[in-house]
């Protein structure tokens, strides 16, 4: 594994977008693992590969989706959840811009002390009830959380899901070494395909 680099920037800014351009980040680790119908090529995975190839060749981040009222509300509520978490945490809670380890990256919502991470999700109320009843880390967030642990090298991640007026869901997630091993293998395969695509496009110049 490469050494960990902590890039001090605000998430969502041009500096943050530039820091993550051309590399796989924890938010899309699940896409790297995707298969298409019948085990074929996933269209979502293909689009991600083309995006990263374009960013690598041009040296510029691709235009990003600007968000909607749900994402804007989520940003506001994330700050509220972080403050509530910090008030009950025995370790200091520090916002972080971007963590990079070679060709991998992650943007956890906070670092917690020397050992932990914080990942916050604001779920719509009916989805929050689903999470509360299940009582486990939602399957659609496993790749992101385990990926953040892999990139950061930290010992645990507190996953918090929240909606005003409903109980908070909080679970501490530890590294799953078997899962991380498979994830790392999938990432190596993806990067090998990405390198071949970049070489092919560059050869057309």
N, C-alpha and C positions, 0 to 999 in steps of 0.2 A: 504493500500500500504506500502511496505517496504521502508526504507530510501534509498535515492539515493547514490550510490557509484560511484565516478569518478576515473577511473583507468588510470593512466598516462603511456601510451605506444604508440608506433607508430603502426598505423593500418597495418595489414598484417604480422607483426612480430610474432615469436613464443610466445612472451608474450601476444600479442593480441589474438591469437588463443586459448591460454590456458585460458584466462579470459572469453571467450565466450563458451567454451566447455560445452556441456550438457544442455544448456539453449536456449530458443527460442529468436531470435534476430529480430529486426524490419525488416531486409532485407528478412526474410522468414515469416513474419506475414501473407502475402497473401497465402502462402502454407498451413498454419494452417486452413485457411478458405475454402480450396478447397474441392469440392465434385467430385466424379467420375461420370461416365455416369449413368443416371437414378437415381442420388442421392446415388450411391454406394460409395465404398472406392476409394479415389484418390491414384494412385500409387505414385505420387510425395509426397503426404502427408505421405504415409507409409514409403517411403525411408527416409524422414526427421526424422520421429519418431525412426526408427532403428538406424540412425546416432547418435541421441541424447542419445539413450539408450546405445549404444556402448561407447560413450564418458563418460557417467556417470559411467558405470560399470568399465571401464579401467582407468578412470582418465586422459585420453589422448585425444587430438583432433584428429579427423579422417583426413586422408590426403585430401588436398584441391586441386581443379583444379588450375593449374599454370597460367592460362590466355593465351592470344594470343596478336597479334599486336594491336587489338582494345582496350583491357584492358590496355596495356602499354601506348598507345597513350592517353587513357582517364586519366591516372594518371598524365601525363605531362600537359594536358590541364586543369585538375582540379586545379592545382597550379596557372595557368594563370587566370582562372576564379575567384578563391579566391582572388587573388591580385587585380583584377579589382573591385570586390565587396567591398573589404576592403577600397579601395581608395575612394569609394562613400558612405561608411557607417559612420553614426554619432557615432556608438558604436564600441568598440574594437572587433576584430574578432580573435578568439583563436581556434587553432586546438585542437582536443581532441581525446584521444584514444578510450576508451570504457566507456559507461554509463551502470551501472547495478543496477537494482532494484529488489532484490529477484531473482525470476526465469525468469526475463525479462531483455533484454539488447538492446542497440542501439549504433551505431557508426555514429553519424551525422558528416558531413564534417567540421563543425565548430560550436562553441558557439558564439553567437553574444550578447555582453553586458550581462546584467543580465536576460533578458527575451526571447531572440531569439535563433534560430538555423539556420543553413545554410545547405541545401542539394543541391549538384551540380550533374547534369547529362550532359554528352557530347553525343549528339545525332548525328548519321549519318545525312548528309544534308537533305535527303528526309524525314527522321523522324522528324527533326527539323522543317521543313515546316509544317508537320502535326500538331505539337504542337502549332506553331505560329497561324495557321488558327483556331484551336479549341479554343485557348485562355483560357483554364482552366487547372488545375492540371490533368495530364494524369491519367486515371483510373488505370493503372498498377503500379502507384506510391502512390496511396492513402493510402494503408495499411502501407507502410513504413513510410510515412510522419506523418500520424496520430499516428502510433506506436511510433515514435520518440518523439512526443509531449506527449504521454501517459507516456512513460518511464522517460523522462526528467522533466516533470511537467512545462515545459516552456510555454509561452503565445502565441508564434507564430513561424512559420518556413518559411523562405524565400526559395522557390524552384526556382532554376535557371537551365535552359536548354540552351545549347550553342553549336554552331559549327562555326569555323572561317569563316568569310565572310558573315554570315547570321545574322539577328538581334537576340539579346539575348532575351530569354523569361524569365520573372521573375514574380512570383506571391507570395503574402504573404498568408499563410495558417494558419487558427486558429483552435483550437480544436473543433472537431465535437463530442459533448458529447454523442449523440445517437449512432454514429458509434463506438466510443471508448467503450461504454458500451457493444455493441454486440461483438466487438473484444475481450474484456476482458473475456466475457463468452465463446467465442470460444477457447481462450487460456486455460481457466480453464478446459474445456472438454478435450483438447489435453493433458494437463499435467496429468490429471487423467488417461487417457489411457496410457501415457508414464510410469507413476508409476506402473501401473498394468503389463505392458510389462517387466519392469525392474525386478519386483518381480518374474515374471514367469521365466525369464532367470536365475536369481540368484538361483532360486529353483532347477535348473538343475545341479548345481555344485555338 
